[in-house]
């Protein structure tokens, strides 16, 4: 019988990816788990789409067999998802994979996963780039073990469509251009799952009862569970796709206070290569970034500090007010395709040093994911996290700590 890739990969990495990455992303385990269960079928669905033709399967097989793909990665999962250099290397490799796999659909797929699971778009993008190298590596090993050619890969992926369709949220399926599973089949499956779960719980609760009625209680409760599940799923239609509003954290992130409009610096219009114009804050990061790219004498060791990308307190979750600057970064990188950068996150000295280093790496990776989701190749953006080790101001004051919580950008190629 043909292998069920989705079930196999969910078993191998689903739990570990969920629990390790949740802290780095700054998302709840529940939301992260929901996102993982959208990310994995989305990636396999994208592969099935590319591998549906002989040409596409051949190109995909070449990508899977590329020297940079680790065929033994499934046996080397320890530490891959917890932040730091290993996670950065994983997301860097995965970024180019998902860009190639989804092409112009990547932004829509990322947004759909975010809407379906409740994680931020940045977190959804990061999870895609974490999972892609693992699936590519699994398939590389599987193809080598089974002496698989392009036709064999096309056949394998063709057999995955039903598994994928049954697991995909309708929004993600739509973003991929795939028909979602029929509603009746989906409802029936969920009724069976719900009834089975409740019945098992009810049986366990009365298992030790030795009276005559106790012997029949599990069956009665099981029938009740099935009836309740049928009532719920038949009486509650799936909600129409709608954008998910990110939950507001209990403690607001420390961000620069709003400045009165009368003192706000005048906007600066940047004339990008190719004719596009964007308006940015005069004297801010975007103007400096643009000037650095166009300055042949620019010192490549000089950092440029993001000034309008913020995070939830103590988390690597990019806040919604950061979208404009992330969009502008992507616009500039599209206009100057030879430019490559490195994003380096840093924190103040509040908390544990090791945790701060992980947090800072997660934040730079989250910003990168946001830019990659706009269509920029992941291999053009390196990331790192230096934690609290390199302050630019005193940590003895609130103002100094705010300056130390930052993401710096370095030009590495132009």
C-alpha positions in Angstrom: 0.0 0.0 0.0 1.3 3.5 -0.9 2.7 5.5 2.0 0.6 8.3 3.5 3.2 11.0 3.6 1.1 13.4 5.7 0.3 10.9 8.5 4.0 9.7 8.5 5.5 13.2 8.7 2.9 14.3 11.3 3.9 11.4 13.5 7.6 12.0 13.0 7.8 15.8 13.6 4.3 17.2 14.4 4.6 17.2 18.2 8.2 18.2 18.4 7.8 21.0 16.0 4.8 22.3 17.8 6.2 22.3 21.3 9.7 23.5 20.6 8.8 26.3 18.1 5.9 27.7 20.2 8.3 29.4 22.6 10.5 30.8 19.8 7.6 32.1 17.9 5.9 33.5 21.0 2.7 31.7 20.2 0.6 29.4 22.4 1.1 25.7 22.0 -2.5 25.3 20.9 -2.3 27.9 18.1 1.1 26.6 17.0 -0.2 23.0 16.9 -3.1 24.2 14.8 -0.7 26.0 12.4 1.5 22.9 12.1 -1.5 20.9 11.1 -2.1 23.4 8.3 1.6 23.8 7.3 2.3 20.1 6.8 -0.6 19.3 4.4 0.0 22.7 2.6 3.6 21.7 1.9 2.7 18.2 0.7 -0.1 19.7 -1.3 2.2 22.1 -3.0 4.6 19.3 -3.8 1.7 17.2 -5.2 0.7 20.1 -7.4 4.2 20.6 -8.8 4.8 16.9 -9.2 1.5 16.4 -11.1 3.4 16.5 -14.5 6.5 14.7 -15.7 8.4 18.0 -16.0 7.3 19.3 -12.6 8.2 15.9 -10.9 11.6 16.0 -12.6 12.3 19.5 -11.3 11.0 18.6 -7.8 13.2 15.4 -7.7 16.2 17.5 -8.6 15.4 19.9 -5.8 15.0 17.1 -3.4 18.3 15.5 -4.4 20.2 18.8 -4.2 23.4 18.6 -2.1 22.1 21.0 0.5 19.1 18.7 1.3 19.8 16.5 4.3 18.4 13.1 3.8 19.0 12.0 7.4 17.4 15.1 8.9 14.5 13.1 10.5 17.0 11.4 12.8 18.6 14.7 13.8 15.7 16.7 15.1 17.1 17.5 18.5 17.5 21.3 18.9 16.3 22.2 15.3 13.2 24.1 16.4 14.3 25.8 19.6 16.0 28.9 18.1 19.7 29.7 17.6 22.1 28.8 14.7 20.4 25.4 13.9 17.0 27.0 13.6 18.4 29.9 11.5 20.1 27.4 9.2 16.9 25.4 8.9 14.7 28.5 8.1 17.2 29.8 5.6 17.2 26.6 3.7 13.5 26.3 4.0 12.8 29.8 2.7 14.1 29.1 -0.8 12.2 25.8 -0.8 8.8 27.3 0.0 9.5 30.2 -2.4 10.2 27.8 -5.2 7.3 25.5 -4.2 4.5 28.1 -3.9 5.8 30.9 -6.1 3.3 33.8 -6.2 0.9 31.8 -4.0 3.3 32.0 -1.0 1.8 35.2 0.5 -1.7 33.9 0.2 -0.8 30.5 1.7 0.9 32.1 4.6 -2.0 34.4 5.3 -4.5 31.5 5.0 -2.5 29.4 7.5 -2.5 32.5 9.9 -6.2 32.9 9.5 -7.0 29.2 10.0 -4.8 28.8 13.1 -4.7 32.2 14.9 -0.9 32.6 14.7 0.6 35.7 13.1 1.6 35.7 9.5 5.2 35.9 10.5 4.9 32.8 12.6 3.1 30.9 9.8 5.8 31.8 7.4 8.5 30.7 9.9 6.8 27.3 10.4 6.6 26.8 6.7 10.4 27.4 6.4 11.1 25.1 9.4 9.0 22.2 8.0 10.0 22.3 4.3 13.6 21.0 4.8 12.3 18.1 6.9 9.8 17.0 4.2 12.4 17.5 1.5 14.9 15.5 3.5 12.4 12.7 4.2 11.6 12.4 0.5 15.3 12.4 -0.4 15.8 9.4 1.8 12.6 7.7 0.7 13.5 8.2 -3.0 17.0 6.9 -2.6 15.8 3.9 -0.5 13.2 3.0 -3.2 15.4 3.9 -6.2 12.7 6.4 -7.2 12.8 8.3 -10.5 10.6 11.3 -11.5 7.8 9.0 -12.6 7.9 7.2 -9.3 7.8 10.5 -7.4 4.9 11.7 -9.6 3.0 8.5 -8.7 3.8 8.9 -5.0 2.6 12.5 -4.8 -0.4 11.8 -6.9 -1.6 9.4 -4.2 -1.4 12.0 -1.5 -4.1 14.4 -2.8 -7.0 12.8 -0.9 -5.0 12.7 2.4 -4.1 16.4 1.9 -7.6 17.5 0.8 -9.1 15.9 3.9 -6.7 17.7 6.2 -6.7 21.2 4.7 -8.7 24.1 6.0 -10.8 25.5 3.2 -8.9 28.8 3.3 -5.6 27.1 2.8 -7.0 24.9 0.1 -8.3 28.0 -1.7 -4.9 29.7 -1.4 -3.3 26.6 -3.0 -5.9 26.4 -5.7 -7.1 23.0 -4.5 -10.6 21.9 -4.1 -11.4 21.3 -0.4 -12.8 18.0 0.7 -16.6 17.6 0.3 -18.4 19.1 3.4 -20.4 15.9 4.1 -17.3 13.7 4.2 -15.5 16.3 6.4 -18.4 16.5 8.8 -18.8 12.7 9.0 -15.1 12.3 9.9 -15.3 15.0 12.6 -18.5 13.4 14.0 -16.7 10.1 14.2 -13.7 11.6 15.9 -15.7 13.6 18.4 -17.9 10.6 19.3 -14.9 8.3 19.6 -13.1 10.7 21.9 -16.1 11.3 24.2 -17.0 7.6 24.3 -13.5 6.7 25.3 -13.5 9.3 28.0 -17.0 8.2 29.3 -15.9 4.5 29.3 -12.8 5.3 31.3 -14.8 7.2 33.9 -17.1 4.3 34.7 -14.6 1.4 34.0 -14.3 0.5 37.6 -18.0 0.4 38.3 -19.1 -3.2 39.0 -22.8 -2.8 39.3 -25.2 -3.9 36.6 -26.0 -0.4 35.4 -22.3 0.4 35.4 -21.7 -2.2 32.7 -24.1 -0.5 30.4 -23.2 3.1 31.2 -20.3 3.3 28.7 -22.6 2.3 25.9 -25.3 4.7 26.9 -22.8 7.6 27.2 -21.2 6.6 23.9 -24.6 6.8 22.1 -25.2 10.1 23.8 -21.8 11.4 22.6 -22.6 10.4 19.0 -26.0 12.1 19.2 -24.5 15.3 20.7 -21.7 15.3 18.1 -24.2 14.9 15.2 -26.3 17.7 16.6 -23.4 20.0 16.9 -21.8 19.4 13.5 -25.1 19.2 11.6 -26.5 22.3 13.3 -23.3 24.5 13.1 -22.1 25.3 9.7 -18.5 26.1 9.1 -17.9 29.9 9.4 -17.1 31.7 6.3 -13.4 32.5 5.8 -12.6 35.7 7.6 -9.4 37.4 8.6 -8.2 36.7 12.1 -7.6 39.6 14.3 -4.4 39.0 16.3 -5.2 38.8 20.1 -4.0 41.8 22.0 -1.5 40.8 24.7 -2.4 41.4 28.3 0.7 43.6 28.6 1.2 46.0 25.7 4.6 45.9 24.0 6.9 48.7 24.8 6.8 50.8 21.7 7.7 54.4 21.0 5.0 56.7 22.1 2.9 58.3 19.4 4.3 61.7 18.5 1.9 64.6 17.9 1.2 65.1 14.2 2.7 68.6 14.2 6.2 67.2 15.1 6.1 64.1 12.9 9.0 64.3 10.3 7.9 64.9 6.8 7.5 61.9 4.5 10.3 61.1 2.1 9.5 59.7 -1.3 12.0 57.0 -2.5 12.3 56.5 -6.3 13.1 52.8 -6.5 14.8 51.1 -9.4 12.1 50.1 -11.9 9.9 53.1 -11.3 8.1 52.3 -8.1 7.8 55.0 -5.5 7.3 54.5 -1.8 6.8 57.2 0.9 8.7 56.6 4.2 9.6 58.5 7.3 12.3 61.1 6.6 15.5 60.2 8.4 14.2 56.8 9.4 15.4 53.2 8.7 13.9 53.0 5.2 15.5 56.2 4.0 18.9 55.1 5.5 18.5 51.6 4.0 17.8 53.0 0.5 20.7 55.5 0.8 23.1 52.7 1.9 22.2 50.5 -1.1 22.9 53.4 -3.5 26.1 54.5 -1.8 29.1 52.8 -3.3 31.2 53.7 -0.3 28.8 52.4 2.3 30.5 50.7 5.3 29.0 47.1 5.2 29.8 46.7 8.9 27.5 49.5 9.9 24.1 48.5 11.3 20.8 50.1 10.3 18.2 49.8 13.0 14.6 49.0 12.2 12.5 51.8 13.7 8.9 50.6 13.1 9.0 46.8 13.7 7.7 45.8 17.1 7.0 42.6 19.0 4.6 41.4 21.7 6.3 41.7 25.1 8.6 38.8 25.7 7.7 37.1 22.4 8.9 36.8 18.9 5.5 37.8 17.5 5.6 40.7 15.1 2.8 43.2 15.9 0.4 44.3 13.2 1.7 47.9 13.2 5.0 46.5 11.8 3.4 45.6 8.5 4.2 48.9 6.7 7.9 48.7 7.3 8.1 45.0 6.4 6.2 45.8 3.1 8.7 48.6 2.4 11.7 46.4 3.0 10.3 43.8 0.6 9.6 46.6 -2.0 13.2 47.8 -1.8 14.7 44.3 -2.0 12.5 43.6 -5.1 13.7 46.8 -6.7 17.4 45.9 -6.0 17.6 42.1 -6.7 21.3 41.9 -6.1 21.0 43.2 -2.5 21.4 40.7 0.4 21.1 41.6 4.1 21.5 40.1 7.6 19.0 40.8 10.4 20.4 40.6 13.9 18.1 40.7 16.9 19.0 41.9 20.4 17.3 42.4 23.8 17.7 44.3 27.0 19.1 42.5 30.1 15.7 41.6 31.7 15.4 37.8 32.1 17.8 34.9 31.5 20.7 35.5 29.1 20.2 32.2 27.3 16.5 32.8 26.9 17.1 36.3 25.6 19.5 35.0 23.0 16.8 32.6 21.8 14.2 35.3 21.8 16.4 37.7 19.8 17.1 35.0 17.2 13.4 34.3 17.0 12.6 37.9 16.5 15.0 38.4 13.6 13.6 35.1 12.1 10.1 36.4 12.4 10.9 39.7 10.6 12.6 37.6 7.9 9.6 35.4 7.5 7.4 38.5 7.1 9.6 39.8 4.3 9.9 36.3 2.6 6.1 36.1 2.7 6.1 39.2 0.4 8.0 37.2 -2.3 11.6 37.8 -1.4 13.9 34.7 -1.7 14.9 33.5 1.8 18.5 33.0 0.8 18.9 36.8 0.5 18.2 37.3 4.2 20.4 35.8 6.9 19.4 36.1 10.6 21.1 35.9 14.0 20.4 36.7 17.6 22.8 38.2 20.1 20.6 38.5 23.1 21.6 41.0 25.7 25.4 40.8 25.0 25.8 43.9 23.0 23.8 46.8 24.4 23.9 50.1 22.7 22.6 52.0 25.7 22.5 51.6 29.5 20.1 49.0 30.8 19.7 51.1 34.0 16.9 53.2 32.4 13.7 52.4 30.6 14.9 54.5 27.6 18.2 52.6 27.5 16.4 49.2 27.6 14.1 50.3 24.8 17.1 51.1 22.6 18.6 47.7 23.4 15.5 45.9 22.3 16.2 46.1 18.6 16.7 44.4 15.2 19.7 45.7 13.2 20.1 45.2 9.5 23.5 44.8 7.8 24.0 45.0 4.1 26.0 41.9 3.0 25.7 42.3 -0.8 24.6 45.0 -3.2 
